[in-house]
Amino acid sequence: MPTQSDDDTGAGQRQFATTHWSVVLAAGGDRSAQADRALAELCADYWYPLYVFVRRRGHDADAARDLTQAFFAKLLEKNDLKAADPARGRFRSFLLTSMKNFLASEWRRQAAVKRGGDVELVSIDYRDAEDRYRIEPADTLTPEAIYERRWALGLLARAVDDLRTQYDARDRAELFDALKGYLGYDPGGVPYGELSQRLDQSEAALRTALSRLRARWRARLREIVAETVQEGRMIDDELNDLITALTPPAGPSL
């Protein structure tokens, strides 16, 4: 992924370009190497939200593993993309609807057969999936709501990881690690005065660095979201949905 200079904070304002999902939709039911790669890259970010969705639908770990892998095998090998509605335009919505239909179909009975197939189309660490699922909060979120929440957290984590890679490439990983707590995603920012002494930088310089980091973070998040929509005008809607998915539900009124 290309890195940005210290003054390059306008990536999110660039003209909307061809994205993974628009490539997949353009291919429709026709197979192409470009569309296959684009779909596989999209699916790699969504396996855990779908796994959690299946678990919250009442399936145990083994069944959720089988069903999730069978779902991706069907989606990628059988290429069911003719069912995608370009008018809806969002990969996230298409994927969840497809999984619901899948769970209600005859593929449920064939899930165990698909597990451990000869070709692994999406890299999935199912042992890690269940380890992560065990620490999911025991809340009352619906399967759909926890899918949305895991989708949102996954995108935020990917944006943070990508930025750290950029900063590390410029030998500024220490600065990134010191400031990332101020992004809001990883709460617990250290007071500026303490950071100033630790990094031997003025507080004014740290505030400038944080402003640039926030701008890059927002821009990278927009780029990641853009991969999953058909048109640029949908990016803001997806970002609003991301915020909604992370907002705790209001408690009962007194």
C-alpha positions as CSV (number, residue, x, y, z in Angstrom):
1,M,0.0,0.0,0.0
2,P,1.5,3.4,-0.9
3,T,2.6,5.6,2.0
4,Q,1.7,9.2,2.5
5,S,4.0,12.1,3.1
6,D,3.5,14.2,6.3
7,D,1.5,16.7,4.4
8,D,-0.6,14.2,2.4
9,T,-3.9,14.2,4.3
10,G,-6.4,14.4,1.5
11,A,-6.6,10.8,0.4
12,G,-10.2,10.6,1.4
13,Q,-11.1,13.4,-1.0
14,R,-9.7,11.7,-4.1
15,Q,-12.1,10.8,-7.0
16,F,-13.9,7.6,-6.4
17,A,-12.2,4.8,-8.3
18,T,-13.0,1.3,-9.3
19,T,-13.2,-0.8,-6.2
20,H,-13.3,-4.5,-5.3
21,W,-17.0,-4.7,-5.1
22,S,-17.6,-2.7,-8.3
23,V,-15.3,-5.1,-10.1
24,V,-17.2,-8.1,-8.7
25,L,-20.6,-6.6,-9.7
26,A,-19.4,-5.7,-13.2
27,A,-18.4,-9.4,-13.7
28,G,-21.8,-10.6,-12.5
29,G,-22.0,-14.3,-13.0
30,D,-19.0,-14.4,-15.4
31,R,-15.7,-15.7,-14.0
32,S,-12.6,-13.6,-14.3
33,A,-9.3,-13.7,-12.5
34,Q,-9.7,-10.0,-11.5
35,A,-13.2,-10.5,-10.1
36,D,-12.2,-13.7,-8.3
37,R,-9.2,-11.9,-6.6
38,A,-11.4,-9.0,-5.7
39,L,-14.1,-11.2,-4.2
40,A,-11.6,-13.3,-2.2
41,E,-10.0,-10.2,-0.8
42,L,-13.4,-8.9,0.3
43,C,-14.4,-12.2,1.9
44,A,-11.1,-12.4,3.9
45,D,-12.3,-9.4,5.9
46,Y,-15.8,-10.8,6.6
47,W,-15.3,-14.4,7.7
48,Y,-15.3,-13.6,11.4
49,P,-18.4,-11.4,11.4
50,L,-20.2,-14.1,9.6
51,Y,-18.8,-16.8,11.9
52,V,-20.2,-14.8,14.9
53,F,-23.5,-14.4,13.2
54,V,-23.8,-18.1,12.7
55,R,-22.8,-18.8,16.3
56,R,-25.4,-16.3,17.6
57,R,-28.0,-18.1,15.4
58,G,-27.6,-21.0,17.8
59,H,-25.0,-23.2,16.1
60,D,-22.1,-24.7,18.0
61,A,-18.5,-24.1,17.2
62,D,-18.1,-27.1,14.9
63,A,-21.3,-26.4,13.0
64,A,-20.4,-22.7,12.7
65,R,-17.0,-23.6,11.3
66,D,-18.5,-26.0,8.8
67,L,-21.3,-23.6,7.7
68,T,-19.0,-20.6,7.3
69,Q,-16.5,-22.5,5.2
70,A,-19.2,-24.1,3.1
71,F,-20.8,-20.7,2.6
72,F,-17.6,-19.3,1.2
73,A,-17.0,-22.4,-0.9
74,K,-20.4,-22.0,-2.5
75,L,-20.0,-18.2,-2.9
76,L,-16.5,-18.4,-4.5
77,E,-16.6,-21.8,-6.2
78,K,-20.1,-21.7,-7.5
79,N,-20.0,-18.0,-8.2
80,D,-23.6,-17.1,-7.1
81,L,-23.0,-13.4,-7.9
82,K,-26.0,-13.3,-10.3
83,A,-28.0,-12.9,-7.1
84,A,-26.2,-9.6,-6.2
85,D,-28.4,-6.6,-6.7
86,P,-26.3,-3.7,-8.1
87,A,-29.0,-1.3,-7.0
88,R,-28.3,-2.1,-3.3
89,G,-24.6,-1.6,-3.9
90,R,-23.2,-2.8,-0.6
91,F,-21.1,-5.9,-0.2
92,R,-21.9,-6.1,3.5
93,S,-25.7,-6.3,2.9
94,F,-25.3,-8.8,0.1
95,L,-23.1,-11.1,2.2
96,L,-25.5,-11.2,5.2
97,T,-28.5,-11.8,3.0
98,S,-26.6,-14.5,1.2
99,M,-25.7,-16.2,4.4
100,K,-29.3,-16.1,5.7
101,N,-30.4,-17.8,2.5
102,F,-27.6,-20.2,2.7
103,L,-28.5,-21.3,6.2
104,A,-32.1,-22.0,5.1
105,S,-31.0,-24.0,2.0
106,E,-29.9,-27.5,1.3
107,W,-26.3,-26.5,1.7
108,R,-26.7,-26.8,5.5
109,R,-26.8,-30.6,5.0
110,Q,-23.7,-30.5,2.9
111,A,-21.6,-28.2,5.1
112,A,-19.5,-31.0,6.7
113,V,-18.5,-32.3,3.3
114,K,-17.1,-28.9,2.3
115,R,-14.8,-28.6,5.4
116,G,-11.2,-29.4,4.7
117,G,-11.6,-29.2,0.9
118,D,-8.6,-29.4,-1.4
119,V,-8.7,-25.6,-2.1
120,E,-8.8,-23.0,0.6
121,L,-10.2,-19.9,-1.0
122,V,-10.4,-17.7,2.1
123,S,-7.8,-18.0,4.8
124,I,-9.8,-18.7,8.0
125,D,-8.3,-19.6,11.4
126,Y,-11.2,-21.3,13.0
127,R,-9.3,-22.0,16.2
128,D,-8.7,-18.3,16.5
129,A,-12.3,-17.7,15.7
130,E,-13.6,-19.7,18.7
131,D,-11.0,-18.1,21.0
132,R,-12.3,-14.7,19.9
133,Y,-15.9,-15.7,20.2
134,R,-15.4,-16.9,23.8
135,I,-14.5,-13.3,24.9
136,E,-17.4,-11.7,23.0
137,P,-19.6,-9.9,25.5
138,A,-22.6,-11.8,26.8
139,D,-25.1,-9.2,25.7
140,T,-28.5,-9.2,24.1
141,L,-27.4,-8.2,20.6
142,T,-29.2,-9.9,17.8
143,P,-27.2,-12.0,15.3
144,E,-27.6,-9.2,12.8
145,A,-26.4,-6.6,15.3
146,I,-23.3,-8.5,16.3
147,Y,-22.5,-9.1,12.6
148,E,-22.7,-5.3,12.1
149,R,-20.6,-4.6,15.2
150,R,-17.9,-7.1,14.2
151,W,-17.8,-5.6,10.7
152,A,-17.3,-2.1,12.2
153,L,-14.6,-3.2,14.6
154,G,-12.8,-5.1,11.9
155,L,-12.7,-2.1,9.6
156,L,-11.4,0.1,12.4
157,A,-8.7,-2.4,13.3
158,R,-7.6,-2.8,9.7
159,A,-7.3,1.0,9.3
160,V,-5.2,1.2,12.5
161,D,-3.0,-1.7,11.4
162,D,-2.5,-0.2,8.0
163,L,-1.4,3.1,9.5
164,R,1.0,1.5,11.8
165,T,2.6,-0.2,8.8
166,Q,3.0,3.2,7.2
167,Y,4.5,4.8,10.3
168,D,6.8,1.8,10.8
169,A,8.1,2.1,7.2
170,R,9.2,5.6,8.1
171,D,10.7,4.6,11.5
172,R,8.0,6.3,13.3
173,A,6.2,3.4,14.9
174,E,7.0,4.7,18.4
175,L,5.2,7.9,17.6
176,F,2.2,6.0,16.2
177,D,2.0,3.8,19.3
178,A,2.1,6.8,21.5
179,L,-0.7,8.6,19.7
180,K,-3.1,5.9,18.7
181,G,-4.9,6.0,22.0
182,Y,-6.2,9.4,21.0
183,L,-8.0,8.0,17.9
184,G,-10.9,6.9,19.9
185,Y,-10.7,3.3,18.7
186,D,-8.1,2.4,21.3
187,P,-9.1,4.6,24.3
188,G,-6.5,5.5,26.9
189,G,-4.3,8.2,25.5
190,V,-1.4,9.2,27.7
191,P,-1.4,12.9,28.8
192,Y,0.5,15.2,26.4
193,G,2.9,16.3,29.1
194,E,4.0,12.7,29.7
195,L,4.3,12.0,26.0
196,S,6.3,15.1,25.5
197,Q,8.9,14.0,28.0
198,R,9.0,10.4,26.7
199,L,9.4,11.3,23.0
200,D,11.4,14.4,23.6
201,Q,9.0,16.5,21.5
202,S,7.1,19.6,22.4
203,E,3.4,19.4,23.1
204,A,2.7,21.6,20.1
205,A,4.6,19.2,17.9
206,L,2.6,16.2,19.3
207,R,-0.7,18.0,18.7
208,T,0.3,18.6,15.1
209,A,1.4,15.0,14.7
210,L,-1.9,13.8,16.2
211,S,-3.9,16.0,13.8
212,R,-2.1,14.4,10.9
213,L,-2.6,10.9,12.3
214,R,-6.3,11.5,12.7
215,A,-6.6,12.8,9.1
216,R,-4.8,9.8,7.7
217,W,-6.9,7.4,9.9
218,R,-10.1,8.9,8.5
219,A,-8.8,8.8,5.0
220,R,-7.7,5.2,5.3
221,L,-11.0,4.2,6.8
222,R,-12.9,5.8,3.9
223,E,-10.6,3.9,1.4
224,I,-11.4,0.6,3.1
225,V,-15.1,1.3,3.2
226,A,-15.0,2.3,-0.5
227,E,-13.7,-1.2,-1.4
228,T,-17.1,-2.6,-0.4
229,V,-19.6,-0.2,-2.1
230,Q,-20.4,0.3,-5.7
231,E,-20.6,4.1,-5.8
232,G,-18.7,6.8,-4.0
233,R,-22.0,8.4,-2.7
234,M,-22.5,5.3,-0.5
235,I,-19.3,5.8,1.5
236,D,-20.8,8.3,4.0
237,D,-23.8,6.1,4.5
238,E,-21.6,3.1,5.3
239,L,-19.5,5.3,7.7
240,N,-22.7,6.4,9.5
241,D,-23.7,2.7,9.8
242,L,-20.3,1.9,11.2
243,I,-20.8,4.5,13.9
244,T,-24.3,3.2,14.6
245,A,-23.0,-0.4,14.9
246,L,-20.5,0.8,17.6
247,T,-23.0,2.9,19.6
248,P,-24.3,1.0,22.6
249,P,-28.1,0.5,22.5
250,A,-30.0,2.8,24.8
251,G,-31.2,1.3,28.0
252,P,-34.8,1.2,29.1
253,S,-36.3,4.6,30.0
254,L,-37.1,5.2,33.6
